[in-house]
Amino acid sequence: MRIRLDIAYDGTHFRGWAKQPGLRTVQGTIEDALARIVGPAAVAERGDGSDSATGGGPVMPGETPGPGPRLVVAGRTDAGVHATGQVAHVDLDERQWARVASRNGRGASDPAASLAARIRGVLGHYPDVTVSRTALAPEGFDARFSAVWRRYRYRLADARAGYDPLLRHDTTTIKGALDEGAMDAAAQTLIGLHDFAAYCKPREEGTTIRTLLDYRWTRDATGVLVAEVKADAFCHSMVRALVGACAAVGEGRLEVADLARLRDELTRTSAFKVLAARGLTLTDVGYPADELLAARAEQTRNRRDQDD
C-alpha cells in the first residue's frame, strides 16, 4: 500500500533531509515516528538462511522483524533548508497497513488520511517538522520520479528591508541596498533548458542540465526581496547559487548580462557567493494528471539512468 505524505519543516536544526547515522534529519525523524505506528515489515527466515517478506499479521515465531518504513522524497533538501510543500511516499506491507486500518480494534473511516494525525501525535507539541496530509497514492505515483517540477522561494533582506530578528530562521540578511529591478532582469536571462554546471556543486554522477521554468524577484509588503524559482529539477546548491548571482547584480558587482555568460562558461566561479541555506524554502512540487504518473516516473528513471 503506497501512501503519499505532504510535509513541512523548519530546517534550522536538521542536518538536511537524508537519513544519516548519528545525525538528526527530517527523513530520520519522520521514519522513526512512522515506525512507532506501523512497526517493521515482517521477514520470514528460510531454511537456506535468507529472508523473505511475509504478509499481514504480527511477527510470528520463525520470523524476524524486517526493515522499518522508508520514505522516498520529491527533492532532498540540504542542512538548514526549509519546506512548506515537500512530498514523499512510503510503501507499507499488509501487516503494517493492518495497523493503520485498525486502532484499538476500531477501524478508521479513512485509514490513510488518519495516519497524518497519528504521526503528528508522535511528533508532539510544537515540533519543527509535521505531516500535514496523508492519502492513498494514485496508481503509478512516485514522489520523486513522477514529479514534473519543484518550486523554491528565497527570502533576502537588504538595507531597505532591515533586519527582523523574528525572521532570522527563514530570511538571509546582507548589508547594503539591492537593485531588485536589475536582479529580476538578470534572473530572466537564465530561464530555459541549459547546462547549469556553473551554478551547481559538482558531483561525479548525474547531469547538470536542467530546465529553469521560472525565476523572478519582487519585494513583499515589508520590503524583503523574494525570489521564486521553478525548475523540472535542481542540482546540488543550484538555487542558492542562482540567488547569490542575482544578489551580486543587485549590488552592482556583476552586470545583468554576466549571469548568462557565466552560465555558458560551464565552470564554477568566485564571481558571486552561494547564499545561506536559511533563506531557502521548498514550497511546491508539481505532478501530472493521475493517468500520466506512471509514464512520467518511467521517463524520469530512464533519463537518470542514462545520465549516471
N, C-alpha and C positions, 0 to 999 in steps of 0.2 A: 504494500500500500504506500503510494508516494504522497507526501504531504508538502504543500507549499507553505513557507513561513515568510511573513513580512516583518522586518526587523529594523529597529532604530537603536542608536547608541551614541554616547559621548565617548569619543576615543581617547580622551586625555590620559587616562590611567591604564589603557590597554597597550600591549605590545603588538598591535596590529590585529588583523582578523585571524590569520592562520594559526592553528594549534602548534605550540612549541613546548617541549619538555621544560618544566620548571618555571614557565613564564605565564602571566595572566593574559589571555587573549579572548577575543569575542567568541570565536568558534569554540574554544575550550569551555568557556562559561556556559554557553547555551547547551552544548552537548552534555555537560555534567548535569544540568537541570533536567534535560530530556531523559537521561539515564535513570534518574530517580523516579521518573514517572513510568517509563515503558520497560526499563530493565534491559539486560543484554539479550542478544539473539541466542537461541539455544543451538548448541553444536553437539551432535552425537559422536561418540568415539567409535570408530570402526575397528574391526579386527586387525586391519593392516596398520593401525596406528595413526591413520589420517582422520580428519574430521569432516563431517557433512552437516549442513544446516538442516534443522528439523522444523516441523510445523508448529501449530499453536499449542497452548497449554503451558504449564510450568515446566521448568527444567527437571527432568526425571532422572532416576538412578541410571548410570551408564552414560549420562550426558554431562558435558562441561559447559559453563557459560561461554557464549561467544562474544564477539566484539560489541561494544555499545553503539548507540546511534551515531552516524556520521553525516555531517552536513556538507552539501555541495552548494557553493555560493555563486551569485552572479558576478561579483567582482571583489577580489581580495583588496582590502584597504591596508595602508601602512600604519605604523605606530603613530598615534595622535590624530588620525583622520576620523571624522565623524560620519554618521549616516542617519538619514531620516526615511530612506526608501530602499534599504537593502533587501534583497530577495535570496532565499535559499530553499533547498528541498532536502527531505530526509526520507529514506525508504525503511519502512517497518515490516517485519515479518508477521506471520499470523499470530504468534504469541504476544508480540509487542502491541499489535493492533487490538487484540482482545483486551489488553489492559487499558487502552484508551477508550474502547467502546463500552466498557463496564467498570464502574467505580463504586466500590462497596455494594456490589450487587445491583446497582441501579444503572440502567442504560441511558446515555445522553441522547437527546433528540437529534443532535448533530455532533457526533463524537469528534470529527476532525476540527470543527470550529471551537469546541470546548477546550482543545488542547492548549490554545494560546493562554487562556486564563489560568490553566493549571501551571504552565511554565512561569507565568508572572508570579503566581503564588510561591513557587520555589525560589524565584529570584529575590523576593522580599520587597520591603518598602524602599522607595527612592533608589532603585538600582540605576547604574549607568548604562544598562542595556535592557531592552524589552522586546518582546514579541507581540506586535500589535494585532496580528491576524494569522490564523492558520486555516487551511482549507484543503480538501482533496485536490490534488493536482490534475489538470486535464490530461487526457491520453497524449503521450508524446512529449510532455513538458519536461524540460531540463533547465534548472535555474541558470546555469552557466551557458550552455551551448544553444539554447533556444532564444536567448536574448538578442535583440537586434540593435539596441543602443543603450548607453548609460549616460546619465546627466549628473554633472557635479556643479556645485556652487562654491565660489571662493569669496570671502569677505576680507577687505583690506581697508584699514583706517589710516588716513594720512593727516596732515596738519589741519586741514579743513574740518575733518570729522572729529578729530581729537581722540583722546584715549578714554575709554569707558571700562573701569575695572570689572563691571558685571559681564562684559563681553569678552574677557581675556581668553576664554577657552575656545571660542569659535571665530575670533577675529584677529588677524595679524595686524600689527601696527608698525608703520615706518615713519621716519622723520621727513619733513618737507611736504609741500603741496604737489599733487599729481594732476596732470592734464588728462582728464577722462576722455575727452574727445579724441586726442591722439592715441590713447590706449585702445579705444574702440575701433578706430580706423586700422590700427596695426593688427588687431585681432581678426578683422575681416579678411586680411590678406592671407591668412593661414587656412581658411576653410577649404575643404575639398579632400580628395584622395591624394595622399603624399607619403613619402618616407620621412618619418619624424625622428630619425636617429639622433639628430642634433638636440632634440628635446626629451630624450629618453635615457635612463640609466642603462648602460649596456649590459646585456645578458647573452650568454653563449647560445642559448636556444631561442627559437621564436623569431618573429619578424617585427620590424618597427614601422611597417606600412599600415596606416590607419586612415579611415575616412572621418575627418572632422566635420560634423554636420552643422554645428552652430557654435559661435564664440562671440560674446558681446560683453561690454562693460556699461554699467549705469551706476548712478548714486541712489541710495534709498533715502527715505524721509529724514534720516539722521545725518546724512552726508557720507555714510560709509560706501566705499566703492564695492560693487558686487559684480562678479564675473559669472556668467552662465556658460558652461562648456559641455557640449554634447558630441559624442562620437560613437561609432559602432563598437569600439573597444579602446582601451588606453594601455599603453605600455608603462613600465615602472617609472614613477615620478614625473610622468608626462604633463599632467595638469599643473603641478606646482612649477614646472619649468616654463610652461606657457604663460602663466600669470607673472612669473618673475621677469620674463622677457618684456611683457607689456608694461610692467612697472618701470623697467629701465627706459622705455619710451616715454612714459609719463613724467619721469624725472629729467628727461632731455639728454640722457646718456646714449640713447640709440634713436635713430630715425625710424619712421613708420616702415619704410621700405627694407630696413635692415632685417626684420624678422623673417621675411620670406627668403632673403638672400642667405641668412644663416641656416635656415631650414634646408635649402638646396645644397649647401656645402656638406651636409650629412655628417658633421663632426661636432662632438661636444665642445663647448666653448666657455670661456670665463667672462664673456661679454655681459652676462646677466646672472643673477642669483636664482637658485631654486628656493622658492619661499617656504616658510614654515608650514608644517602639517596642520597646525591648529586652525587655520582659516578655511580648511577644505572639508566639504560635506558631500557625500553621495546622496542625491535627492530622489532620483527616479531610475528605474530600469524598465525598458520597453520590450514588449513581446508581441509577436504576430497573432493573428486570429487562431483560435484553438486548433482548427483543422490544418494549420501550417506549422505547428510547433515541432512535430517530429521531423519534417523535411528540413526545417531551419537547423535543428540540432545536428542532423546528419551532415548538412552542408558545412556547418562550422567545424565539426570534428574533422572532416576530410581536409579542410583548408589548414587547420592547425597541424595535422599530421604531415602535410606537405611542407609546412614552414619549418617544422622541427628537424 
